[in-house]
């Protein structure tokens, strides 16, 4: 964090100075800031920045807009430095400096602090899982998830941030899948069933959630419900894709049909 200036992207973009939110300007200006924060202090060319914010059809006066938004961000940093809100500060006291390097715009002394902290928690969770501490890994993953305040860079438009939003949404689902799989191995079948029913309803074609739901149901003594979950998923996939479920889900279905004892608690973890 840059000398008291904190930036957050796990939800609507915000900048905080000593816990007080700093005005960051209109949506496009905020989008410019969000994109530059994600460059990790690497310079971004003018052309790349325009494409990131406006795509292939920028407005005719886009150069003036970029200069306007860059100036607006510099003033926001200066206001934070001076503490007056008048734009008369130098912009250096916060440690955040937006400059032109000759090859592009570079935002130094600033980072997406909540994103960095979330990554650290997830690294700790992965290390705990690899060390056999499933309970500790789950607690760390829950702490990381609790950092979200909404969608990634919520409310900011542009192709770059839209792609990042999709990428983070997918990563969140993968982390949730891993956490639920660990909870099942810890014997939390009933709690997992409730969560997985909700996730399957929200993501009806995501086979990993169906797999975990079937496993949780089977280990809860509800093998018939596990088979029903498969049949419903099979029908959804056939209707939407004209295809069968993937090999992992089909294999689990066969193991449930034959009441495979290896699926029960105490056996080797299911794939």
N, C-alpha and C positions, 0 to 999 in steps of 0.2 A: 504494500500500500504506500502511496506516494505522500509522505510527510503529512498525514492527516486526511488526505483526499482518497476516498474509497469509491470504486466503481463496481456496479453490480449488473449482471445480465441475465440472471436466472429468474426471469420475470420481466416486467417493464424496466427499461434502462433507468438507472438512477445514479447520481453522484452524491456522495456524502462528505461533508467536511465537519469534523468534530461531532458527528451524529446528526447534523442538520443537512437536509436535502438541498442541493445546489440547482438553481434553474439552468437547464441545458438547451433551451431554445425550442424551436418548432420541430415537428417530426422528422423532416429531411435532415436537419442539422444533427439531430440525435442519431439518425441512421448513420451519418458520416462518422460520428464519434464511435458508435458501436462497431462499425467495420474496422476502423483504425485500431481500436482496442484489441481486436482479434488478430492483428498483425504481429503482436508481441514485439513492438518497437522496430519492426522491419519497415522500410520505406515502401509506400504503395504509389505507383505511377498515377498521374492524373487520369490517363485513359482507363486504367483498371478501376480507379475509384468511381468514375462516371458509370462504367458498366455495372459495377456492384450496386450502385444506388438506383440507376434509372434503366438499366438493361440496354437493349439494342436501339431504342428510340428515345434518346434524351431530348429535352426541349432545346430550342434553338439558342437560348441564352444560358446554356448550362455552365459555361465557363464563369459567367458572372455569379451564378448561384453557388458554385463550388467556392469561389473566393469569399462570397458573403457568409457561407456557413463556417468556413475556416476562421474567418475574422470573428464570427459570433462565438465560436468555441474558445478562441484566445481570450476574448473579453470575459467569458464565464470563468476561465482559470484565473484571470487577473482580478475579477471581483472577489473570488475566494481568497486570493492572496492579500488583497487590501482590507477585506472584511467590511467594505463600505457598500458593496452592491452597486457602485457607480461606474465600474469599468476603468478606474484610474490606476489599478495596481499593475505590477510588472509581469505577473503570471509566472514568476519563478519560485516564489515561496512554497507553493504547493508541490513543486517537483514535477508538475505536468507541463510539458512543452511541446507544442505542435509547430513543426518547422518544415520548410521546403529544403530538401537536401540537394537539389539539382537533378535527381532522378525520380523524386516523388515526395509525397507527404509522409512525415514520420512523427508519430506520437510517442514521446519518451517520458519516462517517469510516471507512467500510468499503466494499470493492468485491470483486467476483469477479476477483481479480487475474490468474489464469491465462486467464480468458475475455478480459479486456482485452488481454493480451499476444498471445493468438492472433489477435485481430482486427487488431492492428497488423501482425503478420507477414503476414496475408492481404492487407492493404492494400498492403504492400510488394511482395508477389508479383504482385498485379494491376498495379501500376505497372510492374514489371519486364516483365510479359507485354506490356502495352500499348506498352512501349518496344522490343519485339522481342527481349528477353533471355529466351528460353524456358527456357534452362538455369538461370539465376538464379531465375526464377519457380518452377521446379520444386523447387529446393533450399529456398526459403523456404516453399513449401507443405508440403514434407516435414517441416520443422522445426515448423510449426504442427500438423501431424497427430501428431507425436511427443509433443505435450503431453497428449494424451488418456491417462487412466489407466483408462478403462472407459467406461460409458455416462454421459451427462450426469446429474449428481446421482443417481448410481446408488444404488438401494436405498431411496430416499425416495418415499413414496406421495403421492397426492393428484392431483386433476384438473389443476391448474395445472402442476405439474412433469411430469406425464405428457405433457401437450401440448408443453411445452418439450423434453422428451426426444425426441419424434417430430420436432419441428422441427429439432433439431440433428442427428438421424440423417439427415434428408433433406439438410441443408446439407453434411454430411460426404460424402455420396455425390456431390453436385454438384461439390464440390471435387476429389474423386478422379477424376471423369469429366474435368474440365478438365486435371488433371495428366497423366492417361494420354493424352489427346488431344495435349498438348504433347510427351510422350515419343515418341509416334508420329511427330510432325513432326521430332523430333530423330533419327529413325532407329532407335529402340530397339524394333524390331518384336518380336523374339523374347521379350524380357523382358515386353513388354506382353501378348503372347499368353498367357503363363502367368498373369499377374495377371487378365486379362480372363476367361479360362476359369473361374477361381475366382469372380469377381464375377457372371458369368452364372449359375453354379450357385447362388449365394447369393441372387440377385435375378432369377429366370428371366423375369419379365415387364417388366423395365426395359430398354426398347428402346435406350437410349443405349449401354449396355454391349455389346449385340449389335452395334450399328453400329460401335463402335470395334474390337470383336473381328474383324468382317468386314474392316475396313480394314487392321488389323495383319496378318491372314492374307494378304490380297491382296498387300500390299507385301512380304510374306515369300516370295512366289512360290507361295502355296497357295490359288489361286483356287477349286479344288474344295472345299477345307475351308471357305472363306468362304461358298460357296453352301450347303454343308451346315449351317453355323451359322444361315443364314437359314431354311432349311427346318425346322430344329428349333424355332426361335423362332416361326415361323408356326404350327406345329402346337400349341405350348404356348399361344399367344395364342388360337387358335381354340377349344381345349378349355376354357380358363379363362374367356374373355370372349365367345366366339361372334363374334369379329370378326377382321379382317385387321390386320397390322402397320400402323403409321402411315406417312404419306407419305414421311418422311425415310428410313426403313428400306426401304420399297418402291423408292424412287428409287435408293438405293445398290445394291440387288439388281439392278436393271436395268443399272446401270453396270458391275457386275462381270460380268454375263452377256455384255455386248458388249465386255468387256476395255477399258474406257475408259482411254486413256493419261493422262488428267488425274488419275487416282487414284494414279499412280505418284509416287515421290519426285522432288522438284524441281518438280512442278506446284504450282499454287495449292492451299493447304490445303483439304481436304474440309470440307464443312459440318458 
